[in-house]
Amino acid sequence: QDPTAAHYMFQDDPYLMPRNAANARLFSLSKESGRNAAKYIIKQFPQYFDKTFSEPAIPCLMPETFTPQIEGVSEEALKERIHLRRVKESVDLYDQLVQAGTPVSLETTNSLLDLLCFYGDEESTPEKEAEEKEDLEEPEGNSSEQKAPKRRFQRGSQSSRWRENNNAERIFKIMPERNAHSYCTMIRGMVKHGVSAKAYDMYIELLNERHKADVHTFNALITAVPYLKERFVERWELAKVFLNHMAQQEVRPNLLTFNALLKTLRRCGGVGRSMSLLVIKEMEALDIEPSLATYDHLLSIFYRGVDLHSSGIISEVLDDVEKRSFTPQDPNDANFFATAMQACCDLKDVKLAYRLNKALEVGDNWKFLDVDRLNAYWSKFFSLLCMMEQIDVVLKWYKEMSPSLFYPTPKNILDLLQALDAANHLEVIPSVWEDMKQLGFNRRQDLLEELLSLMSREQHPEEIQLAFAKCAEDIKAAHEPAGREQAPLEWTGSALGHVALLFSRAGRTQDAWYMMEHFQQINRIPSDQVMEEFLNCAKQTNCPDEAIKLVKLAASLGLPSSQSLKSRTEKEFELSEKQK
């Protein structure tokens, strides 16, 4: 793999190569957006895509037919529209059949309920055809038994998609007969779209009608527990009620049941920590193999919050993960590697991070990291390396990882600069500055201040000082008007002083004086060190005029050092009568 190449999904063209993580996200989303636009055009205007020239015509390779073929008002036409996911047309046709007195079979009505509950009574779109991302994590809370903060909405904007007395509820109420499937579909739809209290009421109604729920319905109900109860103990008790009901109804739990339970325990504070390991033991007793989501929930329970536990649990998790090549079984599987790397960072354990990296390389495990998660994972790993590893190892990883695996964030650059400082390898800074320009960080004030501070702190050999002065010149350019595209950065007193120092040490007297003049323009006071270094530069380049200007500047600013600067100038420079 070429470490200088971008991800293979991007066009091999300099203009279309992403420069940083934001560009990478934008370009990857635009590519997906293009695919969705193409699907939309084909779906909306199928009449323009009806020519197929392949011989022989192989049905499974032909484009999907999105236009209803059955005309009229009949149950077959309703089935076809449900299959094509035409939400509004399906509801209208069902209403027409009911008004005409035509009986609709229970199976077809249940299929219509499935459609309505999945899409939340809204028309299907390419974006909604995939399951939405899981809800944002609720704050885990302290281990002490306290009331957890009550959330008004379960899944943000999704809750607004389940309207009161919507088509799903209306059709459910007018159904002449209902079976367990009807109730289960409604419960799962309500949980999915954020009305957990209604889902629980529907479950009580299902029990009253002496129906049995299926395993998927129980999984949904267990996921909804944190939104039904406020206190941690109450949440665990309700989850146990659902588990007991599963046993009474002889419903065998599956992997997703235990994952839903662990996900609920993430929101149960100390109760979650005490019960989660028992859940894992129960999985082993039932011979259910954990997925990556199982471990993700477990790590979140033990390694989120202030009181970090020892590395024992994550070490045991990695013992298992290292041996297996996982396949996707749960939507939360994709979160494991980023969560585990965050735990390694919190524990400051670089050995665990290396083990996690090896586990990522086993089989197809790397496929669990999409572009966003890939960047988050490697960014955390690199920050840990900067903190814990030798500088040679850090630089080796940096060259291999950027930009093929990730685009460094401003924090990564800051961590790298601090690692270079700790190892006294400041001669690498000019190459880091080139990367910063490529990443678009050459206007980040915090990074510029750190960079200038490191470069100007000590005197270095001439070759390094010249390279530092070149960096200072680029930073100076960012503070000057360069056209209408970008407003110039505002000078700070410290940045001005650092740049003046760097120019002075490189013997660039005129550039250094230009910076000195800026102090007056922005009403800042140069430090004594800046004044002394500039005078040294003027002496080395034999510029008595610049030295005299410096003395005048110090006098005009009323600096205490003006007298000593005057004395040095008279003593160290050969001045004409006029200059004296």
Disulfide bonds with the S-S distance in Angstrom:
none
